[in-house]
Amino acid sequence: MANILARLTEAGVDSLGVLGSTGSFAYLTRAQKKRVAELAAQHAGGIPLMIGVGAYGTEQILQLADDAQTAAPMRCCCRSCAISR
């Protein structure tokens, strides 16, 4: 993940989005998602950053939102997505 983020920031992207609504985010643990958020915040510099906080329930969404805000306070737009079965 760090290598991908480094390549994107070196290329001068306009924004970064991690843990979006597609891909493997749904299979990651809370600790893994927190680490991805931390890595993204470390690499973002001044680049706008969006950290997805989608989960199966409100409690999980709130926990992930707290983790995202801790990783990138005042700099991230947290999008939530409740996943239904």
Secondary structure, DSSP 8 states (H G I E B T S, - for coil): -HHHHHHHHHTT-S-EEES-SSSSGGGS-HHHHHHHHHHHHHHHTTS-EEEE--BSSHHHHHHHHHHHHHHSTTTEEEE--B---
